Amino acid sequence: MKTPVKIAIVLVVVSAAIAAVALKGNKPEEAAPPSGSPPASTSATVEADTVPAPVSAKLPKLLDLGADKCIPCKMMKPILDDLKANYADRFTTVFIDVWENREAGKQYGIEVIPTQIFFDAEGKELFRHVGFYGKDDILGKWKELGVKLAAVGPPEIVRETPVTADARPRETVCFMCDETVPPKTRTVVKGATDQRVLCSPHCYFIYFSSLVGADAKAEEGKVSVTDWASGNLIPATTATYLYGMDANSRPTVKAFSDKQNAAKEQQASTGNLVTWDVLRSKELATRCAFCDRAVYPEDACGVKFGTTHGYGCCTHCSMGVAARLKQDIEVEAKDGFSGEVIRVRTLNGQIASLEPATAIAWFGQNKSPDGKWVSAGCFKQGFFVNASNLQKWLDARPAMTGRQITIAQALADKMKLSPEQIAKACKLGECQ
């Protein structure tokens, strides 16, 4: 080989070596991983120019910094996907895995994951949140920050006036559940100046468990039940009860003044003959884990907290268990119209998962004498897999008033309650 050619080859090799050394010397230091992250891989490198820009030039931006293997981060993923799909015209949504991109964690000063940072369209940081952040909470924060959000899906159902007024005589309407009172199970509680009519002994025990500081013996003396055989009112404490079960495994209670008549009915149907004291112990055995009302498991929402299983007497009370116990919960409720199962999981007082994602809540409300909207009570609340099922449920209840809300809002309303308010929840004359 000729000498000039050899010299040229040597110069090329030397130049390439110098460039490689220069690149190596300019490699940025890896950021310290957020708390709880795995050790850095010695084979991976992160170039400074791979760190995403913190803001969009046109839209506000939500930046979520987490990791694919972090549990609360994984719970954020479907929420971020939803925001990207439905709100891309209002704000951009970006996720950065800071275990893969350590420099991003350092750039944004991340100490705990996940962390969400809200930027305006010019790139100014407006707010940051540490930990799991529910969809409705994110949207609420954007609204608070002045971002107008287009409605997704059909308009919410609001009914401020009854479609048809309830024309039933009040003495035929149960004071507790608002259902029409069956003549054969009519139960009456006499007060000093009035009386309260209930549809069954079961609703009496719901009523009793809704009283503050009630004396069982004193209250029992006020109760009369209907004799199944004659239709006459008799003292509740002296009756014999046939305690059975219907086709849906829900308890049935029939009262008799004469034990022989009770025994005849027992032969014609099924069940056990019990006294008032036994009936009371059975009826009060299962309570709502939020408001402590008596409840049949067949009517209730299942609630799991830790390793314990309990019940919420209604869908909204089931959300309240998270507030009362200060624990994450899992709720299994039924669509008020179709009976389809709705599952809710909470994390740090927010909705972590909802199945199906289309599920909504109905907040039954009445207008008080001073013009304020107040809860219509546990019997007028519900969860539904979609707005169509809610509308069908309402069509069968033309006197119902209230409004559609998200299940996240149902939870948030309960999480705002003080311990004093929780202690009064669903109590007659106390719940606001």
NORURGI-V510473 format. One record per pair of residues at least 12 apart in sequence whose ideal C-beta (glycine too) atoms are under 10 Angstrom apart, sorted by the first residue. I is the first residue (numbers start at 0). J is the second residue. Records with the same first field share a line. If there is no record, write none. Layout:
# NORURGI-V510473
I: J  J
This chain:
# NORURGI-V510473
22: 46
23: 44
25: 46  47
26: 44  45  46  47
27: 44  45  46  47  48  50  101  102  105
28: 45  101  102  105
29: 41  43  44  45  100  101  102  104  105
30: 45  50  97  100  101  102  103  104  105  106  107  108  109
31: 101  104  105  109  110
32: 66  97  98  101  104  105  109  112
33: 64  65  66  69  97  98  101  104  105  109  110  111  112  113  114
34: 109  110  111  112
35: 66  69  98  111  112
36: 66  68  69  97  98  101  104  112
37: 66  68  98
39: 98  101
40: 98  99  101
43: 99  100  101
45: 99  100  101  102  103  105
46: 102
47: 102  106
48: 102
49: 99  100  102  103
50: 95  100  101  102  103  104  105  106  107
51: 93  94  95  100  103  106
52: 93  122
53: 93  103  106  107  116  118  122  123  124
54: 91  93  116  118  119  120  121  122  123  124
55: 90  91  93  118  119  120  121  122
56: 120  121  122
57: 91  120
58: 86  87  88  89  90  91  92  118  119  120  146
59: 89  90  91  117  118  119  120  121  122  123  125  141  144  145  146
60: 90  91  92  93  116  117  118  119  120  122  124  125
61: 79  82  83  86  90  91  92  93  94  115  116  117  118  132  137  140  141  146
62: 91  92  93  94  95  103  107  114  115  116  117  118  124  127
63: 75  76  78  79  82  92  93  94  95  96  112  113  114  115  116  128  132  137
64: 93  94  95  96  97  100  103  104  106  107  108  109  111  112  113  114  115  116  127
65: 79  94  95  96  97  98  104  109  111  112  113  114  115  131
66: 94  95  96  97  98  99  100  104  112  113
67: 94  96  98  99
68: 96  98
69: 96  97  98  111  112  113
70: 131  346
71: 111  112  113  130  131  132  346  347  351
72: 94  96  97  98  112  113  114  131
73: 113
74: 113  131  132  133  344  346  349  350  351  352
75: 94  112  113  115  130  131  132  133  134  137  346  351
76: 94  113
77: 134  351  352  353  356
78: 92  131  132  133  134  135  136  137  350  351  352
79: 92  93  94  113  115  132  134  137
80: 92  94
81: 134  137  151  356
82: 134  137  138  141
84: 151
85: 134  138  148  149  151  152
86: 134  137  138  141  146  148  149  151
88: 148  149
89: 138  141  146  147  148  149
90: 117  118  119  120  137  138  141  144  146  148
91: 118  120
92: 115  137
93: 116  118
94: 113  115
95: 107  109  112  114
96: 112
97: 109  112  113  114
98: 112
107: 124  127
108: 127
109: 127  129
110: 129
111: 129  130
112: 129  130
113: 128  129  130  131  132
114: 127  128  129  130  132
115: 127  128  129  130  131  132  136  137  140
116: 128
117: 137  140  141  143  144  146
118: 144
119: 144  145  146
120: 146
125: 140  141  143  144  145  146
126: 140  141  143  144
128: 140
130: 346  347  349
131: 345  346  347  348  349  350  351
132: 346  347  349
133: 345  346  347  348  349  350  351  352  353  405  407  410  411
134: 349  350  353  356  405  407
135: 349  350  404  405  406  407  408  410  411
136: 348  349  350  407  411
137: 349
138: 151  405  407
139: 407  408  411
152: 357  359  385  386
153: 385  386  387  390  403
154: 386  403
155: 359  386  389  402  403  404  405
156: 359  361  383  386  389  390  393  401  402  403  404
157: 364  400  401  402  403  404
158: 361  363  364  393  396  397  398  399  400  401  402  403
159: 364  366  372  400  401  402
160: 366  400
161: 396  397  398  399  400
162: 393  394  396  397  398  399  400
163: 396  397  398
164: 397  398
165: 177  396  397  398  399
166: 398
167: 179  180  398
169: 196
170: 185  187  194  196
171: 185  196  198
172: 196  197  198
173: 185  186  195  196  197  198  199  202  205  206  378
174: 186  187  188  194  195  196  197  198  202  203  205  206  427
175: 195  196  197  198  199  201  202  203  204  205  206  209  292  376  377  378  427
176: 197  198  199  201  202  205  206  298  376  377  378  379
177: 198  363  375  376  378  379  396  398  399
178: 197  198  199  202  378
179: 198
180: 196  197  198  199  202  225
181: 198  199  225
182: 225  230
183: 199  225  226  227  228  230  253  254
184: 197  198  199  200  201  202  224  225  227  251  252  253  254
185: 197  198  199  223  224  225  230  232  254
186: 198  199  200  201  202  203  204  206  222  223  224  225  232  235  252  254
187: 203  221  222  223  224  225  232  235
188: 203  206  207  218  219  221  222  223  235
189: 220  221  222  223  232
190: 221
191: 221
194: 221  223
195: 221  222  427
197: 222  224
199: 224  225  250  251  252  253  254
200: 222  224  225  235  238  240  242  250  252  253  254  275  278  279  282
201: 249  250  251  252  278  282  293  294  295  298
202: 293  378
203: 218  219  221  222  223  224  235  252  279  282  293
204: 222  252  278  279  281  282  283  292  293  294
205: 282  283  287  292  293  294  295  298  312  377  378  425
206: 218  222  292  293  427
207: 219  222  279  282  283  292  293  427
208: 282  283  286  287  290  291  292  293  294  312  425  426
209: 290  291  292  293  376  377  424  425  426  427  428  429  430
210: 426  427  428  429
211: 422  423  426  427  428  429
212: 426
213: 426  427
215: 279  283
216: 236
218: 235
219: 234  235  236  275  276  279
220: 234  235  236
221: 234  235
222: 234  235  236  238  275
223: 235  236  238  254
224: 236  237  238  240  252  253  254  255  256  275  278
225: 238  253  254  256
226: 238  239  253  254  255  256  257  260  261
227: 240  241  252  253  254  255  256  260  261  264
228: 253  254  255  256  257  259  260  261  263  264
229: 255  256  257  260
231: 256
232: 254  256
233: 254  255  256  257
234: 256  275
235: 254  275  278  279
236: 274  275  276  278  279
237: 254  256  274  275
238: 252  253  254  255  256  257  258  261  273  274  275  278
239: 253  254  255  256  257  258  259  260  261  262  265  272  273  274  275  278
240: 252  253  254  255  261  270  271  272  273  274  275  277  278  281
241: 253  254  255  260  261  262  263  264  265  267  268  269  270  271  272  273
242: 265  269  270  271  272  273  277  278  281  282
243: 264  265  268  269  270  271
244: 268  269  270  297
245: 268  297
247: 297  298
248: 295  296  297
249: 295  296  297  298
250: 270  278  281  282  295  296  297
251: 268  269  270
252: 270  273  278  281  282
253: 265  268  270
254: 275  278
255: 272
258: 272
261: 273
279: 293
281: 293
282: 294  295
284: 296
285: 298  299  309  310  312
286: 299  309  310  312
287: 299  300  302  309  310  311  312  313  316  317  319  320  323  377  424  425
288: 300  302  304  307  308  309  310  311  312  316  317  319  320  321  323  324  328
289: 302  309  310  311  312  313  315  316  317  318  319  320  321  322  323  324  377  413  416  421  424  425
290: 311  312  313  315  316  319  320  323  377  421  422  423  424  425  426  430
291: 312  316  323  422  424  425  426
292: 310  311  312  313  316  377  424  425  426
293: 312
294: 309  310  311  312  313  316  377
295: 310  312
296: 309  310
298: 310  312  313  333  378
299: 311  312  313  314  316  317  331  332  333
300: 312  313  314  315  316  317  318  320  330  331  332  333  341  343  382
301: 317  329  330  331  332  333  340  342
302: 316  317  318  319  320  321  324  328  329  330  331  332  343
303: 320  326  327  328  329  330  331  344
304: 320  321  323  324  325  326  327  328  329  330  345
305: 324  326  327  328
307: 324  326  328
308: 329  331
309: 324  328
311: 328  330  331  332  377
312: 377  378  380  425
313: 332  335  363  376  377  378  379  380  381  382  425
314: 330  332  333  334  335  341  343  360  361  362  377  380  381  382  383  406  409
315: 332  360  361  362  363  374  376  377  379  380  381  382  404  406  409  410  412  413  424  425
316: 377  380  409  413  424  425
317: 329  330  331  332  343  380  382  409  410  413
318: 330  332  343  345  350  360  380  382  406  407  408  409  410  411  412  413  414
319: 409  410  412  413  414  416  421  424  425
320: 345  413
321: 343  345  346  347  348  349  410  413  414
322: 345  348  410  411  412  413  414  415  416  417  418  420  421  424
323: 413  416  418  421  422  424
324: 421
325: 348  414  418
326: 345  348
327: 344  345  346  347  348  349  351
328: 343  344  345  346  410
329: 342  343  344  345  351  352
330: 342  343  344  345  353  382  406  410
331: 343  354
332: 358  360  381  382  383  406
333: 381  382  383  384
334: 355  358  381  382  383  384  385  388  389  392
335: 360  361  380  381  382  383  384  388  389  391  392  393  396
336: 381  383  384  385  387  388  389  390  391  392  393  394  395
337: 383  384  385  387  388  391  392
338: 384  388
339: 355  358  382  383  384  385  388
340: 354  355  358  382  384
341: 353  354  355  357  358  359  360  381  382  383  384  406
342: 354  355  358
343: 358  360  382  406  407  409  410
345: 407  410  414
347: 414
348: 410  411  413  414  415
349: 407  410  411  414
350: 405  406  407  408  409  410  411
353: 382  405  406  407
354: 384
355: 384  385
356: 384
357: 383  384  385  386  387  388
358: 382  383  384  385  388  389  405  406
359: 381  382  383  384  385  386  388  389  403  404  405  406  408  409
360: 380  381  382  383  389  402  403  404  405  406  407  408  409  410  412
361: 379  380  381  382  383  386  389  392  393  396  399  401  402  403  404  409
362: 374  375  379  380  381  401  402  403  404  408  409  412
363: 375  376  377  378  379  380  381  393  396  399  400  401  402
364: 376  379  380  399  400  401  402
365: 379  399  400  401
366: 400
367: 431
371: 431
372: 400  401  402
373: 430  431
374: 401  412  424  425  430  431
375: 399  400  401
376: 425  427  430
377: 424  425  430
379: 396  399  400  401
380: 401  409
381: 393  401
382: 406  409
383: 403  406
386: 403
389: 403
390: 403
